[in-house]
Amino acid sequence: MKLIFFSILIPLLLNFCKDNNMNPVMEAVETDSLPITVQHVREKNQVLIQIFPHAGFGIQIDAPNFLEVISSNGLTIVNRKLQFQGSPDSKKPEYYSNIQPMEVIVSGSGSMILKGKIFYCDFSKNICLPGRLNRTFEIPNKL
């Protein structure tokens, strides 16, 4: 238990120190390299965001995972429900095996930027790290 706590705490502290020195202009240009696939589907004014961890990786359940969505190019965000919920992994119950889709209500069309911090674990290396999420999606008008 202490090993898990320290494996989360040390990278978190290092990343926090790094965050305070980041240039916000550079942050918008960066892309992430998280071991996840993010898909989105639009039906009328609803966009469902689905996150799938790659094989051999898990997303920590009790970690402070954070997501935010930003609109641009004419897209307006009306409402958002961006909370991690899902079922735990059968072998490692402290990680999600799958995550339920998250709902964003939008109007118009344009770009949607999904940003956040996700705490994930590489099961083969037995190491857990926080990772930055920064993905942009084009949302066409499907009304």
C-alpha positions as CSV (number, residue, x, y, z in Angstrom):
1,M,0.0,0.0,0.0
2,K,2.8,2.4,0.9
3,L,4.5,1.6,-2.5
4,I,1.4,2.5,-4.4
5,F,1.0,5.7,-2.3
6,F,4.6,6.8,-3.0
7,S,4.5,5.8,-6.7
8,I,1.6,8.2,-7.0
9,L,2.9,11.0,-4.7
10,I,6.4,11.4,-6.2
11,P,5.4,11.9,-9.9
12,L,2.5,14.1,-8.7
13,L,4.9,16.4,-6.9
14,L,7.3,16.5,-9.8
15,N,4.6,17.2,-12.2
16,F,3.2,20.0,-9.9
17,C,6.6,21.7,-9.8
18,K,6.8,21.4,-13.6
19,D,3.3,22.9,-14.0
20,N,4.2,26.1,-12.3
21,N,7.0,26.8,-14.8
22,M,5.0,26.0,-17.9
23,N,4.3,28.7,-20.5
24,P,0.6,28.7,-21.3
25,V,1.3,29.6,-24.9
26,M,3.4,26.4,-25.4
27,E,0.7,24.3,-23.7
28,A,-1.8,24.9,-26.4
29,V,0.6,23.6,-29.1
30,E,1.6,20.4,-27.3
31,T,-0.1,17.1,-28.0
32,D,-0.2,14.3,-25.5
33,S,1.3,10.8,-25.7
34,L,-1.1,9.0,-23.3
35,P,-1.7,5.3,-23.9
36,I,-5.4,5.9,-24.5
37,T,-7.7,6.2,-27.4
38,V,-10.4,8.9,-27.3
39,Q,-13.4,8.6,-29.6
40,H,-16.4,10.9,-30.0
41,V,-19.8,10.5,-31.5
42,R,-22.3,13.3,-32.2
43,E,-26.0,12.8,-32.2
44,K,-28.0,16.0,-32.6
45,N,-26.7,18.3,-29.9
46,Q,-25.0,15.6,-27.8
47,V,-21.4,14.6,-28.1
48,L,-20.4,11.4,-26.3
49,I,-16.7,11.1,-25.4
50,Q,-15.3,7.6,-24.9
51,I,-11.9,6.9,-23.4
52,F,-10.3,3.5,-23.9
53,P,-7.0,2.6,-22.2
54,H,-4.6,0.6,-24.4
55,A,-3.9,-3.0,-23.6
56,G,-1.7,-3.3,-20.5
57,F,-2.7,0.1,-19.1
58,G,-5.3,1.2,-16.6
59,I,-6.7,4.5,-15.3
60,Q,-6.6,4.9,-11.6
61,I,-10.0,5.0,-9.9
62,D,-9.2,7.0,-6.8
63,A,-6.8,9.5,-8.4
64,P,-7.8,13.1,-9.1
65,N,-8.4,12.6,-12.8
66,F,-9.5,15.8,-14.4
67,L,-11.0,16.7,-17.8
68,E,-12.2,19.9,-19.3
69,V,-13.6,20.7,-22.7
70,I,-13.0,24.0,-24.6
71,S,-14.9,25.0,-27.7
72,S,-13.6,27.1,-30.7
73,N,-14.4,28.0,-34.3
74,G,-18.2,28.5,-33.7
75,L,-18.9,25.5,-31.4
76,T,-20.7,26.4,-28.2
77,I,-20.7,24.1,-25.1
78,V,-24.1,24.2,-23.4
79,N,-23.5,21.5,-20.7
80,R,-20.9,18.9,-19.8
81,K,-20.7,15.9,-17.6
82,L,-17.0,14.9,-17.5
83,Q,-16.6,12.4,-14.7
84,F,-14.7,9.2,-14.8
85,Q,-17.1,6.3,-14.1
86,G,-16.8,2.7,-15.1
87,S,-16.1,-0.8,-13.9
88,P,-13.0,-1.9,-12.1
89,D,-10.5,-4.3,-13.6
90,S,-10.9,-7.9,-12.5
91,K,-7.1,-8.4,-11.7
92,K,-6.4,-4.9,-10.4
93,P,-9.5,-3.4,-8.9
94,E,-7.9,0.0,-8.2
95,Y,-8.0,0.7,-12.0
96,Y,-10.9,1.0,-14.5
97,S,-11.2,-1.8,-17.0
98,N,-13.6,0.3,-19.1
99,I,-14.9,3.8,-18.8
100,Q,-18.5,4.9,-19.4
101,P,-19.0,7.6,-22.2
102,M,-19.1,11.2,-21.0
103,E,-21.7,13.6,-22.3
104,V,-21.1,17.1,-23.7
105,I,-24.1,19.1,-25.0
106,V,-23.1,21.5,-27.8
107,S,-24.6,23.8,-30.4
108,G,-23.2,24.7,-33.8
109,S,-20.1,23.1,-35.3
110,G,-16.4,23.7,-34.8
111,S,-13.5,22.4,-32.8
112,M,-13.6,20.8,-29.4
113,I,-10.4,20.6,-27.3
114,L,-10.3,18.0,-24.6
115,K,-7.7,18.8,-21.9
116,G,-7.0,17.3,-18.6
117,K,-4.8,15.1,-16.4
118,I,-5.2,11.4,-16.3
119,F,-3.4,9.1,-13.8
120,Y,-2.6,5.8,-15.5
121,C,-0.6,2.7,-14.8
122,D,1.6,0.6,-17.0
123,F,0.9,-2.9,-15.7
124,S,4.0,-4.5,-17.4
125,K,6.4,-1.9,-15.7
126,N,4.3,-1.7,-12.5
127,I,4.6,2.1,-12.6
128,C,1.8,4.8,-12.3
129,L,2.2,8.3,-13.7
130,P,0.0,11.3,-14.3
131,G,-0.3,12.3,-18.0
132,R,-1.6,15.4,-19.7
133,L,-4.4,15.0,-22.1
134,N,-4.6,17.5,-25.0
135,R,-6.7,16.3,-28.0
136,T,-8.7,18.4,-30.6
137,F,-11.7,17.1,-32.4
138,E,-13.7,18.6,-35.3
139,I,-17.4,18.5,-34.5
140,P,-19.5,18.8,-37.6
141,N,-23.1,20.1,-37.5
142,K,-25.5,17.1,-37.5
143,L,-28.8,18.7,-36.7
